[in-house]
Amino acid sequence: MLSQADNERITRVGRGTPMGEVMRRYWQPILMTSELAEADGAPIRVRILGENLIAFRDTNGKVGLVDAYCPHRRAPMFYGRNEECGLRCVYHGWKFDTDGNCVELPTEPESSKMKDHIKIAAYPTFEGGGLIWCYMGPKDKMPEPPDYEWMRAPETHCRMSKTYESCNWVQALEGGLDTAHSSFAHNNGDWADNELRQRDKSPKLEVEKTDYGYTYISFRGAGDDGTYIRVYQYMMPGQQARGNVTQASGRSNNPKMDGHIWVPIDDESCMVYNWACGIDENAPVSLEFFEKFEKQMGRGHDDHIPGTFKLKKNLENDYLIDRELQKNRTYYTGIVGINTQDFALQEGMGPICDRSEEHLGSTDKAIIAMRNLLLEATRDVEAGKMPRGADPKTHSHVRAFDSLVPHGQDWKQAMAEDLRAKW
């Protein structure tokens, strides 16, 4: 279990909190590039780490991320005019560039020097891997931008989506790092690539700490086929990668890695960025395949409330659980959609789970290790150190993979080449 004090320490993300300061030492995704594609287009509201911000793409294509309120009279910048390389507050016409500099102050005399001293709070941004990222920490502590392998894949080989989740980011992340639950919560009769996880519902876990987070390995007996081994990666602070290559019948028709990045909106909600990446040049991720995959997950286009990233199936309607479907064992949970099943369990714990009431077991090793790394990161940042995994050199080579390994064969040797980044 986790003490109430440590639980508070890793879940609260506002400025000045221990974990809030940790999260601000990493580049965090704020939007998909497709959401802010148009130069001089409409600004977008962004809420991250408890802060309300506005993102806009200026005339030259540069992305700005600024305070949601004008420094003059705190009017909302969401209604601002995005024009001629700046965002202009429509209340009195004060205009700011992507770096937060005041470039026009039309309500003041031309002789006024006030413009030289006025700024709007602004954060640096970076675009890569189909996402817009920001850095919200001290400028003298800013690391190089992230360099995950999937970010280097061709556009034809990597797809991205996002989903809003109504719970604290840690319990959402823990769901992604928990491999044992897939044998139960995701026991769906129509999901063929989960068949190997049904053969052995009590996986053995190993966790190997790394300079980016950890590698964790699940071992499941697969009878005469050998051992089903799935190598996951946890990249701090909130990303998981896993292999989806192997089925009971052999290699999948769409061998890929996929994963999630959990980004706190505030203490009680988060945005989940979902990515899928083909493992080599022979494995593109077509738009048709990705849309089918997303629908299987329960987060297809028509699964969201229109105009939002919130699921139609949610806590208010009990995720449209079908007790007959559950009773007939077609779906173990009675809930349709892999991701929807996760949300039902994670959001159903409440906004912030009381971890002091838990009783953890042997398959919770990865979750325990993650919590310890987050606590370590809070101490490192308080001591003035760079937290684990913030330097892109630590994670640029990392990939995940899964495979059936014959009995008696060393899995590290068998999977060594497959665990090296190809892109």
N, C-alpha and C positions, 0 to 999 in steps of 0.2 A: 504494500500500500504506500501511498504518498501522504505525508503530513499535510495538514491544512495550510500551514505556512509555506511549504514548498509548492503546493498546488497553486496558491496565489502568486508565487514568485514566477512560475512559468506560464500562467494563463493571462495575466494582465499585461496589456501591450501599450498603454498610453505613454506619452512622453514622460520620462523621469522614472518610470517603473523599471525594475531590473530586466525583464524580458523585452519591454518596449525599447530600451536602449540597445539590447542585443539585436533585435530585428532591424534597427536602424543602422546597423553596421553591414548589412547585406543589401545588394540590389534586389528590389522586389518588383514583380510584375504588377502593373496597374490596369492594363487594357490589352486586348488583342489589337494588332495593327489595323485590322479591318474595321474596327469600331471608330477609328479616327483617321480615315483614309484621305479625306479631302482637305487640301490646303485652304485656309480661310473658311473652313466649314464650321458647323455649330460646335460650341464648346460642350464638354461632357463632365458631369459631376463624378467625382472620385472620392470615395471614403476609404481610408486605409490607416491602420494603426490608431484608430480613434480620431483622425484628423479629416476635416472636410476641405477638399481641394477641387480645383477646376483644371482640366486638361484641354489644350487646344493645339492645333497644328497651324503654324503661321504661313505667310505667303511663300516663304522659301522652303517649306516642308519641315521645318524644325518643330519639335514638340515641346511645348511649355507645360509646366505643372505648377500652379500658383495657388495661393490662399483663395478660399471660396468667397472671401469678402474684401471689398475695396478698402484700402487703408485710410481713405478720406472719411466717409461716414458709415462704413461697414455695409454698404449696399451689396447685394449678391452679384458676383461676377458671372454667374451662369447666364444672365440675360445680356451679357456684354456683346459688343460688336467685334468680331474677329476680322480685322482689316489692316492692310498695309503694314505687315510685320508687327502686329501688336493686338492686344485685347483691350478694348475701350469700355470702361464702365459707362452704362447708359444714363446714370444719374446726373453726373456733372462732366462727363467726357474725359476723365483722367484715363490715360492709356499707358499700358505696361508691355514690355517685350518678354520674350521667353525666359530671360534671366532675372526678371522681376524689376528691371529698371523702369522708372517713370520716364517716358519719352515725350509725352505731351501733357500740359497742364493748362487747358484753355480757360479755366476760370480765374487764373492769376495773371497779373500784368506781365508783359513780355520781359520786363526788367527783373522779374522775380527770380531769385536763386533757389526757391523752394524745391523746384523739380530735381535739383542735384542731390537733395537729401531724402527724397521720398522713394521708397521701394515697397513692393509687395512681396511677401514671403514666397520663395520659389525653390524648387528642388531640381537637381540635375536629372536628365532623362537619357535613355539609351534604347535603341531599337535592335532587336535580334531574335531570331527564331519565331517570327510571327507575333511577337509581343512587344509592348512598350514597357520598359522597366524604369524605376526611379530609385534614387538613393537619398535617404532622409537623415543621415547621420552627420557627424562633424566632417567638414571638408578635408581636414588634414588626416582623417582616418579612412578616406574613401578608397576602397580597393578597385582594381581593374574590373570592367564589366564581366558578367558570367560567361562561361564558355562550355556549356554542357554539350555532349556529343550531338544530341538531337537538334541543337541550334545550328549545327554545321551541315545538316543533311539538306539535299535539294528540296525545293518546295513540293515537288512531286512525291517526296518520300516522308513528309512530316505534316501532320494535321493537328489542329488545336481547337478546343472548345472551352467554355467556362460555365460554371454552375454556382449559384448562391446556396450557402448552407447556413441554417439557423442554429448554430451552436459554436462554442469556443473552438478555436483552431486546433488546440492540442488533442481534444477527443476525436476530432475529424481525422487528424494525422494518425492517431493511434489506430483507427479503423483501417487505414491503408497499410500500416505496418504489421497488422495481425493476419498471419497467413492461415491459422487454424480455422478461422470462421468461414472460409470459403467452402469447406466441406459440409457446412450446415446451412448458413444463411443463403448461400448461392447454389444450393443443391436443386437445380432446375432440370427437369427432364429433357429440355430442348437445348441444353448448352453442352455441346459435345466436348469442347476442350477442357471442361471441368471433370471429365470422367476419371482422369488419373488421380484427382484429389478425392474421389469417392472411394478408391480402393483402400486408402490408408487415411483414416480421419484423425490420427494422433501423430502428426509429424514431429520429427526430432529437429531441433533448431540449434544452430551455431551462430554466434555473433562475433565478428572480427572488427575491432575498432580500427578506423583509418583516419587520415588527416583531413578528410572531408565529412566524416560522420561514421558510418560503418557499412560493411557488407554483412548481410545475414542470409543464411542458407537453410532451406527446409529440405528434409529427407523423408520421402514417403516410399514404403515398400510397394513394388509394382509386380509382384509375383515372378513369373518366369521372364518378364521383360526387364528385370533388373531393379534399379532404384530410380525413382523420379526425383530429380534434384532441381530445385528452383533457386537461383541466385538473385536476390533482390539487392538494391542499393538504397541506402538512406543518405541523402545529401542535405546537410544542414543549411538553413534551419527547418525547412518544411517541404522537402521534395522526396518522393519515392519513385524508383524505377524498377520494373520487373520484366522478365522475359515472357513472351507469349509465342513460342516457336513450336513447341512439342505437344502433340496429341497422342493418344493411345495407339492410333494407327500410323504414327510417324510424324513427319514435319507438317505443320499447318500449311494451307494454301496461301496464307498471308502472314509469313513469319515477321514478327515485329517486336519491338520493345514498346511498352506504354507506361504511363505513370501520371502522377498528379503533383501539383504545387499548391499547398495550402497557404493562403495569404490572409492574415487577420484583417477584417474590416474594423472590428472593435473587439471588446472582450467577449461578446456573445454572438458573433457571427463572423463568417469568413467567406472568401471567394475561392473556389477550387478551379484551377486551370488544368485541363485534361489534355494530354498529348499522346500521340501514337506515331511511331517512327519505324520505317522499314529497316531491316538489319543490314542490307547491302544494296548494291545497284540493281539487283534482280528482284527486289521486293518493294516496289513503289506502293504507297498508300493512296489508292485512288479516292476521289471524292465520293464515288458511289459506295465503295467499301466502308469508308469512314462514317458515312451517314447511316449505313446499316449497323455498324458497330455501335454508334451512339444510340440508335434506337434500341438495340439490345441492352444497352446500359440503362435505358430508361430516361435518357436526356436528349432525345431527338428533338428536331425543331418543333414539332407539334406537342412535345411533352412539357414545354415551358409556357407559363402565363405570357400572353402576347406582350411584346415590348420589354420583357424582363428576362433575367436569367434564373428566375425562381420556378421550381417545378409545380405543375398543376397538382400532382400527388404530393401532399405535404402533411405536416402534423395536424392541421386543422381538420382534414378529412380522413385521418388515419391511413394515408397513402393508398386509399381505396383497397384496403385488404379484402381479399375474397376468401372467406372461411371454407367454402366448399372446395376451392382450388387447393387450399392448404390441407384439408381433410383427405382429399383424394391423392395427396402426396405428389401431385404434379409440380407444385412449388412448395418447398419446405416452409417458407414464410407466408405463403398466400399473397405475396406482393409481387407484382410484375415489374421487372427492371432491376438489373444488378445494382446499379448505383442507387436506385430508389430504396432497395433493401438496406443498403448501408445507411442512407439518410434516416430511415425509420428508426434504426437502432441507435445511431449517433445523436440525432436530434432528440430522440425519445428519452435520452438520459437527462435532459434539461440543459439550459444554456451553458452552465459550468458544472460538470460532474463532481460530486464529492468523492474523491479517490481514497479518502481515509476509510471508506466503507467497503473497499474491495478485498478480495481474497485471490491473489494471483497464483498462477500455476506455471508448469514447465514450458508451455507454449507462449508465455508472455515475456520471454527473454528480450525480444526486440523492443517491446514497449518499455520495459524497465531500463534498457540501455539508452533508449532515446531520451527518457526523462533525465537520466543522469548526465547525458551530454548537454541538454539544455541548461541544467543547473550549473554544470561546469562553465558553460558559455557566459552565464550571468556573472560568475566570479571572475572570469578572464576579462570581460569588458570593464568591470569595476576596478580591476588591477591595471587597466590601460593596455591590455593585450588585444591582438586581432583574434576574433573567435574562429574556431575550427570551420574550415570550408569556405570562408569568405574569399580567399585567394583563388582565382580561377585555375591556377596551375595545379591545385589539389584535386579538382574534379573533371578536368578536360578529357581525361583518358577513360572515364568510368562508363561502363555499360552493364546491363543485366542480361541474363540468359537462363533458359531452362532446357533440360535434356533428360532422356532416359540413359542411364549409365549401367553397363553390364555389371553383374555381381563380381566382386573382386577387383574391379578396376578403380584406380585412384581418380576421383572426380576432378581434382584440380588439374591433373594432367589432361584428362579427357576434354575439359572445357576451357583450357587455358587460352587457346586461340580465339574461341568464341566470346571470351570476356574482354578482349582488347577492342578499343574503339576503332571502327572502320572509317567513319566520316572524318 
